[in-house]
């Protein structure tokens, strides 16, 4: 029954009336402050309110899914770090095994060279004894010849043993080279898998950046809406007799303000998580570079064949115990 004054307004956007459109403000006689009312029915207002709440719920679910994806990426990064440690340990053991084999091969080459040198000396001594025997046939020369022949026979037997052991070492060398080639191929495949995982993670980071940019724009819109709501709540009284808002509408405005503030806080946390994920991806790329460098060092060992080293030594040669090389 009270008298009302109506003022038509222009198009606008607000969190309470997201669809926009012209609406009018009515001022009941004797009221405290103006109350915006749309020209549509209360049923349409409720429907718009439900749409806004549904949109906020979907945004909350999307943020939860993004946080879950970030946690899964962190677990994958930890798993890749563990695999890298195992590969480094295996590469270290392979290098130690190859170094031991090279040292043993060098020792065998030195031993064989000493044996050949001793055989040449014995042959020369036998030739000299034969020449002397033609001139002097006495018991002393006969005993010397027997001793030399015994030493020569012993050297020939030792040379045969060394040749057999050398053949065995050559077979072991072939086996180690095959294992080294297999290990190099394994390293190559692992490196390809790491590169593929890093490309996938970089793609995910790029997607998160795009989503972050989109969320930043949405956050700015929410901030503007929040500022608009605060301005509406803090708007001074007009000179005309304003209308007093109901307690339900004030409570609804407070809830809207709290919800927008929570959305902004969640967006800030998401931005921090994205920065941490980018830092972890950079660290993983640096570690992958180190693994590739070690793989190149392992492949360079294939291009350096083992050389036989000779040196002089005293007779008789030192007997050494040959041990199989552990793979």
C-alpha positions in Angstrom: 0.0 0.0 0.0 3.0 2.3 0.3 4.0 4.7 -2.5 6.9 3.6 -4.7 9.3 5.6 -6.9 10.8 3.8 -9.9 14.1 4.7 -11.7 15.1 2.7 -14.9 18.9 1.9 -15.0 21.3 1.0 -17.8 22.9 -2.4 -18.5 25.3 -3.7 -15.8 27.0 -6.7 -14.4 27.0 -7.9 -10.8 27.6 -11.2 -9.0 24.0 -11.1 -7.8 22.5 -10.5 -11.2 25.1 -12.2 -13.6 22.8 -12.2 -16.6 22.8 -8.4 -16.9 19.9 -6.5 -18.5 17.8 -3.5 -17.5 16.5 -3.5 -14.0 14.8 -0.9 -11.8 15.2 0.2 -8.2 12.2 0.8 -6.1 12.1 2.9 -2.9 9.2 2.1 -0.6 8.0 5.0 1.3 9.7 5.3 4.8 12.6 2.8 3.9 16.2 3.1 4.9 18.3 2.5 1.6 17.5 1.5 -2.0 17.0 -2.2 -2.8 17.8 -3.3 -6.4 15.0 -5.4 -7.9 15.0 -6.8 -11.4 12.0 -6.5 -13.6 11.8 -10.4 -13.8 10.0 -12.6 -11.4 11.4 -14.0 -8.1 11.5 -17.4 -9.7 14.0 -16.2 -12.3 16.1 -14.6 -9.6 16.3 -17.9 -7.7 17.3 -19.6 -10.9 20.0 -17.1 -11.5 21.2 -17.5 -7.9 21.4 -21.3 -8.4 23.4 -20.9 -11.6 25.9 -18.7 -9.8 26.3 -21.2 -7.0 26.6 -24.1 -9.5 29.3 -22.2 -11.3 31.3 -21.6 -8.0 31.0 -25.4 -7.2 32.4 -26.3 -10.6 35.3 -24.0 -10.1 36.0 -25.5 -6.7 36.0 -29.0 -8.2 38.3 -27.9 -11.0 40.8 -26.5 -8.4 40.7 -29.7 -6.4 41.4 -31.7 -9.6 44.4 -29.4 -10.4 45.8 -29.9 -6.9 45.5 -33.7 -7.3 47.3 -33.6 -10.6 50.1 -31.5 -9.0 50.5 -34.1 -6.2 50.7 -36.9 -8.8 53.4 -35.0 -10.7 55.4 -34.7 -7.5 55.2 -38.4 -6.9 56.4 -39.1 -10.4 59.4 -36.8 -10.0 60.4 -38.6 -6.8 60.1 -41.9 -8.6 62.3 -40.6 -11.4 64.9 -39.5 -8.9 65.0 -43.0 -7.4 65.5 -44.6 -10.8 68.3 -42.1 -11.6 70.2 -43.1 -8.4 69.9 -46.8 -9.3 71.3 -46.1 -12.8 74.2 -44.1 -11.4 75.1 -47.0 -9.0 74.9 -49.6 -11.9 77.1 -47.4 -14.1 79.7 -47.1 -11.3 79.9 -50.9 -10.8 80.3 -51.4 -14.6 83.2 -48.9 -14.7 84.9 -50.6 -11.7 84.6 -54.0 -13.4 86.0 -52.8 -16.7 88.9 -51.1 -14.9 89.8 -54.4 -13.1 89.6 -56.3 -16.3 92.0 -53.8 -18.0 94.5 -54.1 -15.2 94.4 -57.9 -15.3 94.9 -57.9 -19.1 97.9 -55.6 -18.7 99.4 -58.0 -16.2 98.8 -60.9 -18.4 100.5 -59.1 -21.4 103.5 -58.4 -19.3 103.7 -62.0 -18.1 103.5 -63.3 -21.6 106.2 -60.9 -22.9 108.5 -62.1 -20.1 107.9 -65.7 -21.1 108.7 -65.0 -24.8 111.8 -63.2 -23.8 112.9 -66.0 -21.6 112.3 -68.6 -24.4 114.4 -66.6 -26.8 117.2 -66.5 -24.2 117.0 -70.2 -23.7 117.0 -70.9 -27.4 120.1 -68.8 -27.8 121.7 -70.6 -24.8 120.8 -74.0 -26.3 122.3 -73.0 -29.6 125.5 -71.9 -27.8 125.6 -75.2 -25.9 125.1 -77.2 -29.1 128.1 -75.4 -30.7 130.2 -75.9 -27.6 129.2 -79.6 -27.4 130.6 -80.2 -30.9 134.0 -79.0 -29.7 133.9 -80.4 -26.2 132.1 -83.6 -25.3 132.5 -83.8 -21.6 130.1 -84.5 -18.7 129.9 -80.9 -17.6 128.6 -79.7 -21.0 126.1 -82.7 -21.1 124.7 -81.7 -17.7 124.4 -78.1 -18.7 122.5 -79.1 -21.9 120.2 -81.3 -19.8 119.4 -78.4 -17.5 118.8 -76.0 -20.4 116.6 -78.5 -22.1 114.6 -78.9 -18.9 114.3 -75.2 -18.5 113.2 -74.9 -22.2 110.6 -77.6 -21.8 109.3 -76.0 -18.6 109.1 -72.6 -20.4 107.2 -74.2 -23.3 104.7 -75.7 -20.9 104.2 -72.4 -19.1 103.7 -70.7 -22.5 101.0 -73.2 -23.4 99.3 -72.5 -20.1 99.5 -68.8 -20.7 98.1 -69.2 -24.2 95.2 -71.2 -22.9 94.5 -68.6 -20.2 94.9 -65.8 -22.8 92.2 -67.5 -24.9 89.9 -67.6 -21.9 90.5 -64.0 -21.2 89.7 -63.1 -24.8 86.4 -64.9 -24.5 85.7 -63.0 -21.3 86.5 -59.8 -23.0 84.0 -60.5 -25.8 81.4 -61.3 -23.2 82.1 -58.1 -21.3 81.9 -56.1 -24.5 78.5 -57.6 -25.3 77.3 -56.8 -21.8 78.7 -53.2 -22.2 76.8 -52.8 -25.5 73.6 -54.1 -24.0 74.1 -51.7 -21.0 74.7 -48.8 -23.4 71.5 -49.6 -25.3 69.7 -49.8 -22.0 71.0 -46.4 -21.0 69.9 -45.0 -24.4 66.4 -46.4 -23.9 66.2 -45.0 -20.4 67.4 -41.6 -21.6 64.7 -41.6 -24.3 62.1 -42.5 -21.6 63.3 -39.7 -19.4 63.1 -37.2 -22.3 59.6 -38.3 -23.1 58.5 -37.9 -19.5 60.1 -34.5 -19.2 58.4 -33.4 -22.5 55.1 -34.6 -21.0 55.7 -32.8 -17.8 56.6 -29.6 -19.6 53.4 -29.9 -21.6 51.5 -30.3 -18.4 53.3 -27.2 -16.9 52.3 -25.2 -20.1 48.7 -26.3 -19.6 48.8 -25.2 -16.0 50.2 -21.9 -17.0 47.4 -21.3 -19.4 44.9 -22.3 -16.8 46.7 -20.1 -14.3 46.4 -17.2 -16.7 42.7 -17.9 -17.2 42.2 -18.2 -13.4 44.1 -14.9 -13.0 41.6 -13.2 -15.3 38.7 -14.8 -13.5 40.3 -13.7 -10.2 40.4 -10.1 -11.3 36.8 -10.3 -12.3 36.0 -11.8 -8.9 38.0 -9.0 -7.2 36.1 -6.4 -9.2 32.8 -8.1 -8.2 33.9 -8.2 -4.6 34.8 -4.5 -4.7 31.5 -3.7 -6.2 29.7 -5.7 -3.5 31.6 -3.9 -0.8 30.9 -0.6 -2.4 27.2 -1.5 -2.5 27.3 -2.4 1.2 29.1 0.7 2.1 27.1 3.1 -0.2 25.9 6.2 1.7 22.3 7.0 2.2 20.5 9.0 -0.5 18.7 12.2 0.4 15.4 10.5 -0.5 13.7 8.3 2.0 15.5 4.9 1.5 14.2 1.4 2.1 15.6 -0.8 4.8 17.1 -4.1 3.4 15.9 -7.3 4.9 18.2 -9.4 7.1 18.1 -12.3 4.6 19.6 -10.1 1.8 22.3 -8.8 4.1 23.2 -12.4 5.1 23.3 -13.4 1.4 25.7 -10.5 0.6 28.0 -11.5 3.5 28.1 -15.1 2.2 28.9 -13.9 -1.3 31.8 -11.7 0.0 33.2 -14.7 2.0 33.0 -17.0 -1.0 34.8 -14.7 -3.3 37.5 -14.2 -0.7 38.0 -17.9 -0.4 38.2 -18.2 -4.2 41.0 -15.6 -4.4 42.9 -17.4 -1.6 42.6 -20.7 -3.4 43.9 -19.1 -6.6 47.0 -17.7 -4.8 47.8 -21.1 -3.4 47.5 -22.6 -6.9 49.9 -20.1 -8.3 52.5 -21.0 -5.7 52.1 -24.7 -6.5 52.6 -24.0 -10.2 55.9 -22.1 -9.5 57.2 -25.0 -7.3 56.3 -27.5 -10.1 58.3 -25.4 -12.6 61.3 -25.4 -10.3 61.2 -29.2 -9.9 61.0 -29.6 -13.7 64.2 -27.5 -14.1 66.0 -29.5 -11.5 64.9 -32.8 -13.3 66.3 -31.5 -16.6 69.7 -30.7 -14.9 69.8 -34.2 -13.5 69.0 -35.7 -16.9 71.9 -33.8 -18.4 74.2 -35.3 -15.9 72.9 -38.8 -16.7 73.4 -38.2 -20.4 77.0 -37.1 -19.8 77.8 -40.3 -17.8 76.2 -42.3 -20.7 78.5 -40.6 -23.2 81.5 -41.5 -21.0 80.4 -45.2 -21.0 80.0 -45.1 -24.8 83.5 -43.6 -25.2 85.0 -46.6 -23.5 83.9 -48.7 -26.5 86.1 -46.6 -28.9 89.4 -47.3 -26.9 90.7 -50.8 -27.4 93.0 -52.4 -24.8 96.7 -52.1 -25.6 99.3 -54.6 -24.5 102.1 -53.1 -22.4 105.6 -54.7 -22.3 108.4 -54.1 -19.8 111.5 -55.9 -18.7 111.6 -58.0 -15.5 113.7 -60.6 -13.8 113.4 -64.3 -14.3 111.6 -66.5 -13.3 108.2 -64.7 -13.9 106.0 -64.2 -10.9 103.1 -66.6 -10.8 99.8 -64.9 -10.3 96.4 -66.2 -9.5 93.9 -65.5 -12.2 90.5 -64.6 -10.9 87.3 -64.3 -13.1 86.0 -60.8 -13.5 82.6 -60.2 -11.9 80.0 -58.7 -14.3 
